[in-house]
Amino acid sequence: MPEENSTLDAMYERYDAFAEGRRPGDSRPLYAAILARLAENGHLAEARGWRDVALERLRGHLQLTGVAPDATTRTRVPDIRTGEL
């Protein structure tokens, strides 16, 4: 499945399958795609007014968190490309 059409959660599900031995092959390209998506989402979020955007490790995965333009508390930044949250 091309990564550009996948949600971040779906990408992590495939990555977990590699890590757990349920999927053969090299997980490095997929992990690089995950990092690229997180970087892209960070740039897009900041351009849309999110503040204090940062990478955090939550439940074993890297995720972006920040303060939405109309909020005062930190929350997970959505996967802006796919609209996932």
C-alpha distances in whole Angstrom, upper triangle without the diagonal:
4,6,9,8,7,11,13,13,10,9,13,12,10,12,15,14,15,18,19,19,16,14,15,14,15,14,15,13,11,14,15,12,13,17,16,15,18,20,19,20,23,24,23,25,28,28,29,31,30,32,32,28,28,25,26,25,25,24,23,20,21,21,23,26,29,32,31,33,35,35,37,35,32,28,25,23,21,17,19,16,15,18,17,20
4,6,6,7,10,12,14,11,10,13,14,12,14,17,16,16,19,21,21,19,16,17,16,15,14,15,11,10,13,13,10,12,15,14,13,16,18,16,18,21,22,21,23,26,26,26,29,28,30,30,27,26,24,25,25,25,25,23,20,20,20,22,25,27,30,29,31,33,34,36,34,31,28,24,22,20,16,17,14,13,17,17,20
4,5,5,8,9,11,9,7,11,12,10,12,15,15,15,18,20,20,19,16,17,16,15,13,13,10,8,10,10,7,8,12,10,9,12,14,13,14,17,18,18,20,22,23,23,26,24,27,27,23,22,20,22,21,21,22,20,17,17,17,18,21,24,27,26,28,30,30,32,30,27,24,20,19,16,13,14,11,11,15,14,17
4,6,8,10,13,11,10,13,15,14,15,18,19,19,21,23,24,23,20,21,20,18,16,16,13,11,13,12,9,10,12,10,9,12,13,11,12,16,16,15,18,20,20,21,24,23,25,26,22,22,20,22,22,23,24,22,19,18,17,18,21,23,25,24,26,28,29,31,30,26,24,20,18,15,12,12,9,9,13,13,16
4,7,10,12,10,10,14,14,14,16,18,19,19,22,24,24,22,20,22,21,20,18,18,15,13,15,15,11,12,15,13,11,14,16,14,14,18,19,17,19,22,22,22,25,24,27,27,24,24,22,24,24,23,24,23,20,19,18,19,22,24,26,24,26,28,29,31,30,27,24,20,18,15,12,12,9,8,11,12,15
4,6,8,6,6,10,11,10,12,15,15,17,19,20,21,19,17,19,19,18,16,17,14,11,13,14,10,10,14,13,10,13,15,14,14,17,19,17,18,22,22,22,24,23,26,26,22,22,20,21,21,20,20,20,16,17,16,17,20,22,25,23,26,27,28,30,28,25,22,18,16,13,10,12,9,8,11,10,13
4,5,5,6,9,10,11,12,14,16,17,19,20,22,20,19,21,21,20,17,18,16,12,13,15,11,10,13,13,9,11,14,13,12,15,17,15,16,20,20,20,22,20,23,23,19,19,17,18,18,17,18,17,14,14,13,14,17,19,21,20,23,24,24,26,24,21,18,14,13,10,7,9,8,6,8,7,9
4,5,5,6,9,10,10,12,14,16,16,18,20,19,18,20,20,18,15,15,14,11,11,12,9,7,10,11,7,8,12,11,10,13,15,15,15,18,19,19,21,19,21,20,17,16,14,15,14,14,14,14,11,11,9,11,14,17,19,19,22,24,23,25,22,19,16,12,11,9,6,10,9,8,10,8,9
4,5,5,6,9,10,10,12,14,15,16,18,17,17,19,20,19,15,17,16,12,12,15,12,10,13,14,11,11,15,15,13,16,19,18,17,21,22,22,23,21,23,22,19,18,15,15,14,13,12,13,10,11,10,12,15,18,20,20,23,25,24,25,23,19,16,12,13,10,9,12,12,10,11,8,9
4,5,5,6,9,10,11,13,14,15,17,15,14,17,17,17,14,16,15,11,12,14,12,10,14,15,12,13,17,17,15,18,21,20,20,23,25,24,26,24,26,26,22,21,18,19,17,16,15,15,12,14,13,16,18,21,24,23,26,28,27,29,26,23,20,16,16,13,11,14,13,11,13,10,12
4,5,5,6,9,10,11,12,14,16,14,13,15,15,14,11,12,11,7,8,11,8,7,11,12,10,11,15,15,14,17,19,19,20,23,24,24,26,23,25,25,21,20,17,17,16,15,15,14,11,12,12,15,18,21,24,24,27,29,28,29,27,23,20,17,16,14,11,14,13,12,14,12,14
4,5,5,6,9,10,10,12,14,13,13,15,15,14,11,12,12,9,8,11,10,8,11,13,11,12,15,16,15,17,20,20,20,23,25,25,26,23,25,24,20,18,15,15,13,12,12,10,8,10,11,14,17,20,23,23,27,28,27,28,25,22,19,15,16,14,12,16,15,14,16,13,14
4,5,5,6,9,10,10,12,11,11,14,15,15,12,14,14,11,11,15,13,11,14,16,15,15,19,19,18,21,24,23,23,26,28,27,29,26,28,27,23,22,19,18,16,14,13,12,10,13,14,17,20,23,26,26,29,31,29,30,28,24,21,18,18,17,15,18,18,16,17,14,15
4,5,5,7,9,10,11,9,8,11,11,11,9,12,12,8,10,13,12,11,14,16,15,16,19,20,19,22,24,24,25,28,29,29,31,28,30,29,25,24,20,20,18,17,16,14,13,15,16,19,22,25,28,28,32,33,32,33,30,27,24,20,21,19,16,20,18,17,19,16,18
4,5,5,6,9,10,10,9,11,11,10,6,9,10,7,7,11,10,9,12,14,14,15,18,19,19,21,23,24,24,27,28,29,30,27,29,27,24,21,18,18,15,15,14,12,10,12,14,17,21,24,27,28,31,33,32,32,30,26,23,20,20,19,17,20,19,18,20,18,18
4,5,5,6,8,8,9,11,12,12,9,12,13,11,10,14,14,12,15,17,17,17,20,21,21,23,25,26,26,28,30,30,32,29,30,28,25,22,19,18,15,14,12,10,10,13,15,18,21,25,28,29,32,34,32,33,29,26,23,20,21,20,18,22,21,20,22,19,19
4,5,5,6,5,5,9,10,11,9,13,14,11,12,16,16,14,17,20,19,20,23,24,24,25,28,28,29,31,33,33,35,32,33,32,28,26,22,21,19,18,15,14,13,16,18,22,24,28,31,32,35,37,35,36,33,29,26,23,24,23,21,24,23,22,23,20,21
4,6,5,6,5,6,7,8,6,10,12,10,10,14,14,14,16,19,19,19,22,24,24,26,28,29,29,32,33,34,35,33,34,32,28,26,22,22,19,19,17,14,14,16,19,22,25,29,32,33,36,38,37,37,34,31,28,25,25,24,22,25,24,23,25,22,23
4,6,8,8,9,10,10,8,11,13,11,11,15,16,14,16,19,19,19,22,24,24,25,28,29,29,31,34,34,35,32,33,31,27,25,21,20,16,17,14,12,12,15,18,21,24,28,31,32,36,37,36,36,33,29,27,24,25,24,22,26,25,24,26,23,23
4,6,8,10,12,13,11,14,17,15,14,18,19,17,20,22,22,22,25,27,27,28,31,32,32,34,36,36,37,34,35,33,30,27,24,22,19,18,15,13,14,17,20,24,26,30,33,34,38,39,37,38,34,31,28,25,26,26,24,28,27,26,28,24,24
4,5,7,9,11,11,14,16,15,15,19,20,19,21,24,24,24,27,29,29,30,33,34,34,36,38,39,40,37,38,36,33,30,26,25,22,22,19,17,17,20,23,26,29,33,36,37,40,42,40,41,37,34,31,28,29,28,26,30,29,28,30,27,27
4,7,10,12,12,16,17,15,16,20,20,19,22,24,23,24,27,28,28,30,33,33,33,36,38,38,40,37,38,36,33,31,27,26,23,22,19,18,18,21,23,27,29,33,36,37,40,41,40,41,37,34,31,28,29,27,25,29,28,26,28,25,26
4,7,9,9,13,14,12,14,17,17,17,20,22,22,23,26,27,27,29,31,32,32,35,37,37,39,36,37,36,32,30,27,26,23,23,21,19,18,21,23,26,29,33,36,36,39,41,40,41,38,34,31,28,28,27,24,27,26,24,27,24,25
4,7,9,12,13,13,15,17,18,18,21,22,23,24,27,28,28,30,33,33,34,37,38,39,40,38,39,38,34,32,28,28,25,25,23,21,20,22,25,28,31,35,38,38,42,43,42,43,40,37,34,30,31,29,27,29,28,27,29,27,28
4,6,9,10,10,12,15,15,16,19,20,21,23,25,26,27,29,31,31,33,35,36,37,39,37,38,36,33,30,27,27,24,25,24,21,20,22,24,27,30,34,37,38,41,43,42,43,40,36,34,30,30,29,26,28,27,26,29,27,28
4,6,7,8,10,11,13,14,16,17,19,20,22,23,24,26,28,29,30,32,34,35,36,34,35,33,30,27,24,24,22,23,22,19,18,19,22,25,28,31,35,35,38,41,40,41,38,34,32,28,28,27,24,27,25,25,28,26,27
4,6,5,6,9,10,11,12,14,15,17,19,20,21,23,25,26,27,29,30,31,33,31,32,30,26,24,20,21,19,20,19,16,14,15,18,21,24,28,31,32,35,37,36,37,34,30,28,24,24,23,21,23,22,22,25,22,24
4,5,5,6,9,10,11,12,14,15,16,18,20,21,23,24,25,27,29,30,32,29,30,28,25,22,19,20,18,20,20,16,15,15,18,20,24,27,30,31,34,36,35,36,33,30,28,24,24,23,21,23,22,22,25,23,24
4,5,5,6,9,10,10,12,14,15,16,18,20,21,22,24,26,27,28,30,28,30,28,25,23,20,21,20,21,21,18,16,16,18,20,24,26,30,30,33,36,35,36,34,30,28,24,23,22,19,21,19,20,23,22,23
4,5,5,6,9,10,11,12,14,15,16,18,20,21,22,24,26,27,29,26,28,27,23,21,18,19,18,19,19,16,13,14,15,18,21,24,28,28,31,33,32,33,31,27,25,21,20,19,16,19,17,17,20,18,20
4,5,5,6,9,10,11,12,14,15,17,19,20,21,23,24,26,27,25,25,24,20,18,15,16,14,16,16,13,11,11,13,15,19,22,25,26,29,31,30,31,29,25,23,19,19,18,16,18,17,18,20,18,19
4,5,5,6,9,10,11,12,14,15,17,18,20,21,23,24,26,24,25,23,20,18,15,17,16,18,19,16,13,12,14,16,19,22,25,26,29,31,31,31,29,26,24,20,19,19,16,18,17,18,21,19,21
4,5,5,6,9,10,10,12,14,15,16,18,20,21,22,24,22,24,23,19,18,15,17,17,18,19,17,14,13,14,15,19,21,24,24,27,30,29,30,28,25,22,19,17,16,13,15,13,14,17,16,18
4,5,5,6,9,10,11,12,14,15,16,18,20,21,23,20,21,20,17,15,12,14,13,15,16,14,10,9,10,12,15,18,21,22,24,27,26,27,25,21,19,15,14,14,11,13,13,13,16,14,15
4,5,5,6,9,10,11,13,14,15,17,19,20,21,19,20,18,15,13,10,12,13,15,16,14,11,8,10,11,14,17,20,21,24,26,26,26,24,21,19,16,14,14,12,14,14,16,17,16,17
4,5,5,6,9,10,11,12,14,16,17,18,20,19,20,19,15,14,12,15,16,18,20,18,14,12,12,12,16,18,21,21,23,26,26,27,25,22,20,17,15,15,12,13,12,14,16,16,18
4,5,5,6,8,10,10,12,14,15,16,18,17,18,18,14,14,12,14,15,16,18,17,13,11,10,10,14,16,19,19,21,24,23,25,23,20,18,14,12,11,8,9,9,11,13,12,14
4,5,5,6,9,10,10,12,14,15,16,14,15,15,11,10,8,11,12,14,16,15,11,8,7,7,10,13,16,16,19,21,21,22,20,16,15,11,9,10,8,10,10,12,13,13,13
4,5,5,6,9,10,11,12,14,16,14,15,14,10,10,9,13,15,16,19,18,14,11,10,9,12,13,16,17,19,22,22,23,21,18,17,14,11,12,11,11,12,14,16,16,16
4,5,5,6,9,10,11,12,14,13,15,15,12,12,12,15,17,19,21,20,17,14,12,11,13,14,17,16,18,21,21,23,22,19,17,15,11,11,9,9,9,12,13,14,15
4,5,5,6,8,10,10,12,11,13,13,10,11,11,14,16,17,19,19,15,13,10,8,10,11,14,13,15,18,18,20,19,16,14,11,8,8,6,6,7,10,11,11,12
4,5,5,6,9,10,11,9,10,10,7,8,9,12,15,16,19,19,16,12,10,7,9,9,12,12,14,17,17,18,17,14,13,11,8,10,9,9,11,14,14,14,14
4,6,5,6,9,10,10,11,12,9,11,12,16,19,20,23,23,19,16,14,11,12,12,14,13,14,18,18,20,19,17,16,14,11,12,11,10,11,15,15,16,17
4,5,5,6,9,9,11,13,11,13,14,17,20,21,24,24,20,17,14,12,13,12,13,12,13,16,17,19,19,17,15,14,10,10,10,7,9,12,12,14,15
4,5,5,6,5,8,10,8,11,13,15,18,19,22,22,19,16,13,10,10,9,10,8,9,13,13,15,15,13,12,11,7,8,9,8,10,13,12,13,13
4,5,5,5,6,9,7,11,13,16,19,21,24,24,21,18,15,11,11,9,10,9,9,13,14,15,16,14,14,13,10,12,13,11,14,17,16,17,17
4,6,7,10,12,11,14,17,20,23,24,27,27,24,21,18,14,15,13,13,11,10,14,16,18,18,17,17,16,13,14,14,11,13,17,16,18,18
4,6,9,12,11,15,17,20,23,23,26,27,24,21,18,14,14,12,11,9,8,11,13,15,16,15,15,14,11,12,13,10,13,15,14,16,16
4,6,10,10,14,17,19,23,23,26,27,24,21,18,14,13,10,9,7,5,9,11,13,14,13,14,14,12,13,15,13,16,18,16,18,17
4,7,7,10,13,16,19,19,23,24,21,18,15,11,9,6,5,5,5,9,9,11,11,10,10,11,8,11,13,12,15,17,15,16,15
4,6,9,13,15,18,19,23,24,21,18,15,11,9,6,5,7,7,10,10,10,10,9,11,12,10,14,16,15,18,21,19,19,17
4,6,10,12,16,17,20,21,19,16,13,10,8,5,6,9,11,13,12,11,10,8,10,12,11,14,17,17,20,22,20,20,18
4,7,10,13,15,18,19,16,13,10,7,6,4,7,9,11,14,13,13,12,9,10,9,8,12,13,14,16,19,17,17,16
4,6,10,12,16,16,13,10,8,6,6,6,10,12,15,18,16,15,13,10,11,10,9,13,14,15,18,20,19,18,16
4,7,9,13,12,10,6,6,5,6,9,13,15,18,20,18,18,16,12,12,10,10,13,13,15,17,19,19,17,16
4,6,10,10,8,5,5,6,7,10,13,16,19,21,19,18,15,11,11,10,11,14,15,17,20,20,20,18,16
4,7,6,5,4,6,9,10,13,17,19,23,24,22,21,18,14,13,11,13,15,16,19,21,21,21,18,16
4,5,5,6,7,9,10,13,16,18,22,23,21,20,17,13,12,10,13,14,15,19,21,20,20,17,14
4,6,8,9,13,13,17,20,22,25,26,24,23,20,17,15,13,15,16,17,21,22,22,21,18,16
4,7,9,13,15,18,21,23,27,28,26,26,22,19,17,15,17,18,18,21,22,22,22,19,17
4,6,10,12,16,19,21,24,26,24,24,21,17,15,12,14,14,14,18,19,18,19,16,15
4,7,10,13,17,19,22,24,22,22,19,15,14,11,12,13,13,16,17,18,18,16,14
4,6,10,14,15,18,20,18,19,16,12,10,7,8,9,10,13,15,15,15,13,11
4,7,10,12,15,17,16,16,14,10,8,6,5,8,9,11,14,15,14,13,11
4,7,9,13,14,12,13,10,6,5,4,5,9,11,13,16,17,15,14,12
4,6,9,12,10,10,8,5,6,6,6,10,13,13,17,18,16,16,13
4,6,8,6,6,6,5,6,8,8,11,15,15,18,19,17,17,14
4,6,5,7,8,7,8,9,8,10,13,13,16,17,15,15,13
4,6,8,10,11,11,13,11,13,16,14,18,19,17,18,16
4,7,10,11,12,14,13,14,18,16,20,21,18,19,17
4,6,8,9,12,12,14,18,17,21,22,18,19,16
4,7,9,13,14,16,20,20,24,24,21,21,18
4,7,10,12,15,18,19,23,23,20,19,16
4,7,9,12,15,16,20,21,18,17,14
4,6,9,12,14,17,18,15,14,10
4,6,9,11,14,15,13,11,8
4,7,8,11,12,10,9,8
4,5,9,9,7,6,5
4,6,6,6,5,6
4,6,5,7,9
4,6,8,11
4,5,9
4,7
4
